[in-house]
Amino acid sequence: MATDVQTRSLSGLTGARRGALLAYRWLLLAFLLAGGVQIFLAGLGVFSVTSHGASTDSAFGAHRGLGFAMAGAAVIILIFAFIARPGALPFALYGGLHALDGLLVLGIAGFLSASTRRWRS
């Protein structure tokens, strides 16, 4: 059974809401594609530092720049989402998830650091 959100169509919307919903859809698609590129750039930066001896600033410059652009795009997506009101707006969780990912990485590093202390030299 289809939910109310799944059965809505653009034909029922007019004016600003219709335009905002179209922009919202396209911006979300672009944001997802940029996320894939972001992951690629992070990997490229890591391998540039380790295999070519590049500085961390130059190796991760593109990743950092795209990240800032994506943050700005997220704000624009938020504005279009409020205008279009497409239903549930879960995108506010992205910032929180990024912080939780950072805590997870630190937790793993702490665990690994503690586990190395068990070994005797």
N, C-alpha and C positions, 0 to 999 in steps of 0.2 A: 504494500500500500504506500503510495507516494505521500510525503509530508507536504504541508502547506508551502514550505520554502522551495521544494522541488517543483511544484506545479505552477509557480508564478511565471509570468512571461513579461517580456518588455512591452508588449502591446498595451498592457494595462497601465503603464507608466507614461507620464508626459513631462515635458519641460526639463527642468533641472535634475529631477530624480532619474529620468531616463538617461540623460547624458552622463550623470555621475555614476550610474551603474555600469554603463559601457566603459567609462574611464577606469572605474574600480576593477572591472574584469581584466582589462588589458594591462593595467599597472600590476595587478597581482601576478599575471603570467610573466611579465618582464622581471618582477621581483624574484620569482622562482628561478627563472633562467639565470639571473645575476647571482643567486645563491649557489647555483652549480658552478658558475665561473669563479666565485669566491673560494669555494673548496679547492678548485684546480689551482688558483693563485697561491693559496696557502701551501699546498704540496710543492708547487714550483719554488716558492720561497725557501722552504725547508731544504730541498735538494740543491738549491743554488748556494746556500750557506755551507752545507756539508761537503758538497763535491767540488765546488768552484772557489770556495773561500770568500765569497762575496760578503759584504757587510750586511748586518741584519737590517739596517735601515733601507738599503737599496734593494735587498732581496724581497722584503715584504712591503715595499712602497705601493705597488699596484693593489695588493690585498687590502692595505690600510685605506687607500683612496677609494676603492670600491665599497669598502665597509662604511665609510662616511657618506658616500652617495646613497647607499642603501638605507642608511638611517634617515636621511632627508626624504627619500622616497616613501619610507614607512609613514612619515608624518603626513605626506600628501595622500597616501592611501587611506589613512585614518580620516582625513577630512572628507574624501569622496565617500567613504563608508558611512559617515554620519549623514551626509546629504542623501545618499541612495537608500539608506536603511535596508540593506539586503537580508536582514535577519540577524542571527547571532553574530557577534563581533569578537571572535576569539583572538584577534591579532594583537591585543594588548599583552598577551602572554609571551610574545616573542622576547621582549626585553627581560622579563623575569626568567625565561628559560636560558638566556645567554648568561645571566648571573649564576644560575644554578649549575650550568655547565662549567663555569669557572670554579665554583666550589667543588664540583666533582673532580676536576683535574687536580686541584690542590689536595683533595682528600686522597686521591690515588698516589700523588707524589709523597704525601706524608706517610702513607702506608708502606710504600716502597723504601723510603728513607729509614723508617723504623725497622723494616725487615732486614736491611743491610747491616744494622747494628748487632744482629744476632750472630753474624759471622765473625770469627776471630781471625786476626791477621797472622 
